Amino acid sequence: MIFLINTMSLNTNGKALNDKQFESALENSDLLVLDDIGIALNSILINVKIKNISGQNCFEYLIELANKEFFNVIIRSYSPPYRNDISNEDNKLTINTMNDFKPDILFIGLTAPKQYKWTYEYRYLIIQVTD
């Protein structure tokens, strides 16, 4: 099962308002985490208590969970060449690299909004590993 977690800050939200593909990627997340101290501070103004939970908090939680749940955690990384646009060849290589590794947890960091759009577009090409 693929479960897509994205983070959203005030800046991310602002960018998504002018980019329908980015907005769609955020709206179709399985879990959207508020990632900005500004959101927590603004919650004070409207008298709603929101704890600032960042993308880093999610990353640390999932790593800690993996250390408890999975025996012999193996970490691998792959970095496609940095470009404004990812070529079809780079997409295929990236997806094949992920599928060869068969990750239980996968973190994608390509800068915003590129990583959100890429992950949303290609999420179903990543092999789902089941026991």
C-alpha positions in Angstrom: 0.0 0.0 0.0 1.3 3.4 -0.9 0.4 6.1 1.7 1.5 9.6 0.5 2.4 12.1 3.2 3.1 15.7 2.2 3.9 18.8 4.2 2.3 22.2 3.7 3.5 25.6 4.9 2.1 29.0 4.3 4.6 29.4 1.4 3.6 26.1 -0.1 -0.1 27.0 0.1 0.6 30.3 -1.6 2.5 28.6 -4.4 -0.2 26.0 -4.9 -2.9 28.7 -5.4 -1.1 29.7 -8.6 -0.2 26.1 -9.7 -3.1 23.7 -10.3 -0.9 20.7 -10.6 0.8 21.5 -7.3 -2.6 22.2 -5.7 -3.9 18.8 -6.9 -0.8 17.0 -5.6 -1.4 18.5 -2.1 -5.2 17.9 -2.1 -4.7 14.3 -3.0 -2.2 13.5 -0.2 -3.3 10.8 2.1 -2.0 12.9 5.0 -1.1 16.6 4.7 1.1 17.8 7.6 1.2 21.5 8.5 4.9 22.4 8.3 5.4 26.0 9.4 5.8 27.9 12.6 3.7 30.6 11.0 0.7 28.3 11.1 1.2 27.6 14.8 1.6 31.3 15.6 -1.4 32.3 13.5 -3.5 29.7 15.4 -3.0 31.8 18.5 -4.7 34.7 16.8 -7.8 32.7 16.1 -7.6 31.0 19.5 -7.2 27.5 18.1 -4.5 25.4 19.6 -2.3 23.9 16.9 1.1 22.3 17.6 3.8 23.0 15.0 4.5 19.6 13.6 7.1 19.8 10.9 8.1 17.5 8.0 11.3 16.9 10.0 9.1 15.6 12.9 7.4 13.2 10.5 10.7 12.0 9.1 12.1 11.4 12.6 8.9 9.6 13.7 9.0 7.3 10.7 12.7 6.5 11.1 12.1 5.7 14.8 9.1 3.5 13.8 11.2 1.7 11.2 13.9 1.0 13.8 11.3 -0.7 16.0 9.3 -2.5 13.4 11.8 -3.6 10.7 14.7 -5.9 11.4 18.0 -4.8 9.9 17.0 -1.5 8.5 18.9 -0.7 5.3 19.1 2.9 4.0 19.8 3.7 0.5 19.8 7.0 -1.4 19.6 8.0 -5.0 19.9 11.5 -6.5 18.9 12.1 -10.1 20.9 14.9 -11.9 19.7 18.3 -10.7 17.7 20.0 -13.4 14.6 22.3 -13.5 12.8 19.6 -15.4 13.3 15.8 -15.0 13.7 14.0 -18.3 11.8 10.9 -19.2 15.1 9.0 -19.0 15.8 10.3 -15.5 12.2 9.4 -14.4 12.6 5.9 -15.6 16.0 5.5 -13.9 14.7 6.9 -10.7 11.6 4.7 -10.6 13.7 1.6 -11.6 16.2 2.4 -8.8 13.4 2.6 -6.2 11.7 -0.5 -7.5 15.0 -2.5 -7.4 15.4 -1.5 -3.8 11.8 -2.3 -2.8 11.6 0.2 0.1 9.1 0.0 2.9 9.4 3.7 3.5 10.5 6.1 0.8 11.4 9.8 1.3 11.5 12.0 -1.8 13.2 15.3 -1.7 13.5 17.2 -5.0 12.6 20.8 -3.7 9.2 22.2 -3.7 7.0 22.1 -5.7 8.9 19.6 -7.9 8.9 16.8 -5.3 5.1 17.1 -4.7 4.2 17.0 -8.3 6.7 14.2 -9.2 5.6 12.0 -6.3 1.9 12.5 -7.1 2.4 11.8 -10.8 4.5 8.7 -10.5 3.4 7.2 -7.2 1.6 4.3 -8.8 4.7 3.2 -10.8 6.5 2.4 -7.6 6.2 -1.3 -6.8 4.2 -1.9 -3.7 5.9 -4.5 -1.5 3.7 -6.9 0.5 4.6 -9.7 2.8 
